[in-house]
């Protein structure tokens, strides 16, 4: 959690109007780097978080994702297709991925 502590310190410096503008900009850049490092660490330690974001009802549902293949190429995982019928029903059709 060092990154989050550093983030809070950098944000405090960036918001301090008595400091030089250059110092505040550098602090803001450092805060961004600390926040990004914390996000990367969270995704590495808890990879299921990212999968939950693409689950049905989640914010990124329907956005295509990619899976790395053993040969190093990337396979596009096509989003599910929702088919609506005239009687108001709907069904979800899973589609297979493809290599771009």
N, C-alpha and C positions, 0 to 999 in steps of 0.2 A: 503493500500500500504506500510505498515511498512516493510513487508517481502522483498519487492523488494528493498527498500532503504537499509535494512540490507544486502541483497545480494550484492549490489554494494559496500558497505563498506568492506565486507568480501573478495570480489574479489580483491579489492585494496590492502588489507593487504596480501593476498596470493601471489600477484604479486610483492610485495615489497621485492626485493632480499637482502636488508640490514637487514631484520628481521631474527630471528632464524628459522630454518627449522620446529621445532615443532610448533611454533606459526603460521607459514604459513599453515601447514597441518590442524591444528585446524580451522583456518579461512576458509579453503577450505571445510571442513566438515560442518561448520556453513552455508556457502554459499549454499551448496547443500540442507541442511534442509530448509533454507529460500525459495529457489526456489520451493521445493516440497510443502511447505506450501502455497505458492502463487498459485500453480497449483491446489491444493485441494480446496482452497477457490474459485477460478475461476470456477471450475467444480460444486461446490455446489451452487454458485450464478447464474450460467448460464448452466444448465444441457443440453440444446439444443446443446451446442458446441460439446459434445461427440457424439451425434446422427449424427451431420453433418459430422463428420470424417468417419462414416461408410456408408454414402450415396453414390449412384452411382457417379462415377467420383472422389470420395474423396480418400485420401491415404489408408484408411483401408477398402475400399469396398471389400467384399468377405470374410472378416475375420469373423468367427463365434463369436457371442456375447452371453451373458447369461442374463437371467432375473430371479430375485428372486420371487418365488411363495409365496402365503400367508402362506403356511405351513413351510416356511423357506428353502425349497429345491431350487435348481437352475435348470432352464430349458435352454438348449442350443438352441439358435436361429440359425438354419442352414442357411448358406449363400445361396443367390439365385443361381440357376444353369442356365448358359447360354448355350442354345442348338443351335448349328450351323448346317445349312442344306447344302446339296451339291450345291444348287443354289446360295450360298453366303449369304442367309438370316440368321437371328438369332432371337431367342425369349428368354425371361427370364422367368424361371419357379421358382416361390416361393415355398419353401419347409417348411413344418411344423417343429417345434422344437421338441426336445425330452429331457427327463430327463436322465442325465448321470448315 
